Amino acid sequence: MTADDSLGRLDDDDYPAYTMGRAAEMIGATPGFLRAIGEARLITPLRSDGGHRRYSRYQLRIAARARELVDQGTPIEAACRIVILEDQLEEAQRINAQYRRAAESSDPTTTA
């Protein structure tokens, strides 16, 4: 792996770059909170060769949203379910928009 390859990973939202302690600090939570949302299967951190949890930026965004809900009084299991549903809805909307754009671009009767 070259230095350019390593630097490219810094832009990868799915690259597990953050240790549990750093991840917890970044989202203003405790390592216990990260373990709890892992147990609730909201996120599944990758493990280093030594078995330590590593988190990606995408996982940290998900964890931060769950923390917001928990801070508002939502039980952790419900917060995890809400975040999962929000994520699924966002993905479905993105796919719908892609299909809509593709249909519009292939329809000769639409105008730009």
TORKOLDREN-476828 format. One record per residue: residue in three letters; x, y negated, z negated of N, C-alpha, C in turn. Coordinates in steps of 0.001 Angstrom, whole numbers, plus 500000, padded with zeros to 6 digits. Each point is the difference from the previous one (the first is absolute). Example, Ala and Ser with C-alpha at 12.3 -4.5 7.8 and 13.67 -1.06 7.14 Angstrom:
2
R,Ala,513190,505690,492200,499110,498810,500000,500900,498800,500000
R,Ser,499650,498950,500720,500820,498810,499940,499230,498910,499270
***
This chain:
112
R,Met,500843,501168,500000,499157,498832,500000,500892,498764,500000
R,Thr,499663,499050,500834,500785,498784,500090,499454,498943,499052
R,Ala,500769,498935,499813,499547,498898,499151,498738,499376,500579
R,Asp,499899,499925,501329,498800,499449,500630,498775,500848,499683
R,Asp,500164,501327,499992,498891,500892,499650,499547,499754,498567
R,Ser,500950,499841,499094,499672,499762,498591,499273,498681,499826
R,Leu,500457,498957,500686,499344,498694,499890,498606,500032,500606
R,Gly,499801,500795,501031,498683,500126,500612,498962,500540,499033
R,Arg,500434,500814,499071,499085,500557,499009,499433,498934,499070
R,Leu,500709,498902,499856,499519,498937,499122,498679,499421,500493
R,Asp,499746,500081,501295,498757,499501,500572,498910,501061,500046
R,Asp,500320,501223,499623,499061,501115,500072,499135,500024,498735
R,Asp,498691,499761,500161,499077,499998,498860,499901,501351,499308
R,Asp,500358,501064,500700,499857,501341,499439,501297,500564,499435
R,Tyr,501086,499241,500080,501283,500486,499484,500000,499904,498468
R,Pro,500267,501110,499310,499951,500011,498524,501242,499354,499381
R,Ala,500009,498695,499949,501193,499259,499605,500060,499642,498517
R,Tyr,498891,500105,499276,499939,499455,498641,499887,501089,498939
R,Thr,500821,499867,498978,499926,500918,498861,498744,499697,499201
R,Met,499641,500903,499125,498803,499797,499190,500096,498716,499179
R,Gly,501122,499770,499354,500157,498805,499174,499869,498726,500809
R,Arg,500650,499961,501150,499934,498813,500861,498596,499829,500563
R,Ala,499367,501079,500403,498639,499943,500542,499031,499467,498949
R,Ala,500099,500508,498787,499119,499538,498918,500216,498513,499743
R,Glu,501241,499585,499978,500324,498586,499783,499412,499133,501116
R,Met,500103,500451,501228,499526,499223,501143,498497,499774,499970
R,Ile,499232,500964,499494,498543,499835,499987,499474,499608,498622
R,Gly,500903,499773,499070,499587,499579,498670,499280,501080,499214
R,Ala,500447,501216,500175,499385,501140,499308,501071,500751,499225
R,Thr,499600,501088,499400,500941,500849,499275,500271,501263,500822
R,Pro,501106,500671,499730,500224,501287,500659,498856,500980,499716
R,Gly,499413,499910,498812,498868,500867,499661,498816,499783,500925
R,Phe,499770,498748,500382,498919,499706,500937,500284,500671,501346
R,Leu,501231,499898,500475,500350,500645,501264,499846,501516,499911
R,Arg,500374,500575,498869,499806,501447,499827,498510,500332,500033
R,Ala,499177,499169,499339,498557,500257,499928,499351,499946,501378
R,Ile,500367,499015,500821,499387,499955,501332,500564,501094,500902
R,Gly,501179,500477,499673,500530,501167,500701,499216,501250,499629
R,Glu,499689,500149,498717,499201,501135,499544,498589,499948,500570
R,Ala,499478,498783,500208,498675,499827,500602,500057,500161,501520
R,Arg,501193,500246,500524,500248,500242,501425,499701,498789,500880
R,Leu,500138,498807,499419,499871,498796,500817,501230,499857,500880
R,Ile,501156,500193,499410,501251,499972,500744,500825,501215,499584
R,Thr,500826,500453,500900,500902,501109,499706,501409,499534,500331
R,Pro,500751,499593,498986,501355,499524,500285,500877,501141,500486
R,Leu,500940,499642,500840,500990,500994,500408,500983,500182,498854
R,Arg,500738,501073,500046,500981,500274,498947,501405,499939,500584
R,Ser,500901,499396,499229,501405,499976,500400,500579,501398,499817
R,Asp,501229,500195,500444,500649,501296,499819,500071,500382,498524
R,Gly,500080,499003,499133,500045,500253,498563,498627,500144,499362
R,Gly,498931,499903,500796,498649,500188,499490,499325,498726,499518
R,His,500625,498852,500211,499417,498734,499558,498986,499495,501019
R,Arg,498931,499385,499491,498963,499455,500877,500529,498777,500750
R,Arg,499643,499928,501281,500363,498859,500845,498738,499521,500712
R,Tyr,499796,498686,500011,498781,499400,500539,500291,499119,501210
R,Ser,499068,499988,500931,500106,499143,501183,499235,498693,499760
R,Arg,500217,499038,500877,499258,498732,499895,498510,500241,500180
R,Tyr,499630,500882,500909,498583,500322,500201,499401,500549,498700
R,Gln,500690,500923,499363,499504,500563,498741,499896,498936,498918
R,Leu,500924,499052,500000,499947,498937,499005,498811,499077,500227
R,Arg,499637,499752,501251,498799,499192,500265,498756,500715,499492
R,Ile,499944,501303,500228,498869,500805,499523,499956,499978,498465
R,Ala,501141,500203,499372,500086,500007,498540,499614,498639,499417
R,Ala,500425,498928,500647,499676,498659,499517,498497,499753,500063
R,Arg,499346,500479,501047,498540,499843,500105,499316,500786,498886
R,Ala,500458,501207,499734,499421,500795,498915,500201,499287,498660
R,Arg,501167,499418,499808,500276,499275,498763,499055,498819,499841
R,Glu,499708,499283,501075,499039,498887,499948,498651,500481,499482
R,Leu,499530,501110,500556,498700,500536,499596,499998,500442,498541
R,Val,501073,500664,499595,500105,500449,498605,500049,498799,499065
R,Asp,500727,498959,500393,500071,498784,499186,498630,499333,499853
R,Gln,499119,500237,500974,498645,499440,499945,499039,500883,499213
R,Gly,500524,501123,499478,499180,500867,499157,499503,501272,500658
R,Thr,500396,500257,501217,499588,501215,500701,500816,501179,499483
R,Pro,499350,501113,499668,500767,501187,499588,500960,500421,501108
R,Ile,501134,500541,499619,501051,500297,500971,499543,500962,501095
R,Glu,499207,501012,499647,499529,500952,501012,499101,499301,501011
R,Ala,499121,499120,499510,499116,499253,500899,500802,499019,500850
R,Ala,500981,499357,499406,500846,499062,500746,500712,500725,501140
R,Cys,500500,501188,499723,500691,500773,501036,499034,500357,501126
R,Arg,498798,500394,499649,499006,500351,501034,499635,498781,500842
R,Ile,499823,498862,499352,499680,498761,500717,501116,499659,500986
R,Val,501237,500083,499545,501139,499665,500865,500077,500958,501183
R,Ile,499751,501276,499766,500005,500980,501088,498924,499643,501022
R,Leu,498806,499676,499531,498903,499651,500911,500294,498707,500755
R,Glu,500586,499019,499320,500375,498753,500673,501015,500271,501110
R,Asp,500965,500850,499703,501039,500337,500975,499395,500733,501198
R,Gln,499079,500925,499736,499350,500732,501084,499152,499060,500862
R,Leu,499304,499067,499366,499188,499037,500738,500870,499116,500886
R,Glu,501115,499527,499459,500917,499165,500778,500524,500755,501222
R,Glu,500346,501258,499819,500491,500823,501109,498908,500203,501041
R,Ala,498775,500280,499570,498890,500185,500934,499724,498718,500783
R,Gln,500068,498864,499342,499786,498729,500683,501105,499734,501024
R,Arg,501228,500346,499662,501115,499833,500926,499806,500873,501238
R,Ile,499595,501237,499799,499771,500917,501120,498835,499504,500857
R,Asn,498917,499544,499365,498863,499456,500748,500421,498824,500862
R,Ala,500806,499118,499452,500461,498832,500750,500828,500438,501203
R,Gln,500826,501021,499837,500796,500515,501122,499092,500558,501095
R,Tyr,498993,500785,499600,499062,500552,500978,499239,498891,500706
R,Arg,499589,499002,499257,499254,498880,500576,500857,499258,501028
R,Arg,501265,499736,499643,500900,499319,500944,500224,500845,501257
R,Ala,500177,501297,499804,500220,500887,501141,498763,500033,500895
R,Ala,498816,500053,499412,498761,500035,500786,499821,498679,500742
R,Glu,500294,498905,499357,499857,498685,500644,500986,499825,501143
R,Ser,501204,500503,499841,501004,499839,501063,499742,500913,501189
R,Ser,499262,501100,499778,499717,500906,501108,498661,499705,500644
R,Asp,499198,499121,499432,498684,499658,500538,500142,498829,500970
R,Pro,499786,500233,501312,500196,498919,500977,498935,498907,499921
R,Thr,498901,500242,499268,498951,498978,499910,500252,498968,498913
R,Thr,500981,500248,499127,500303,499008,498947,500920,498942,500557
R,Thr,499858,498822,499452,500855,498899,500418,500954,499657,498869
R,Ala,501132,499467,500377,501018,499676,499003,499789,498653,499398
***
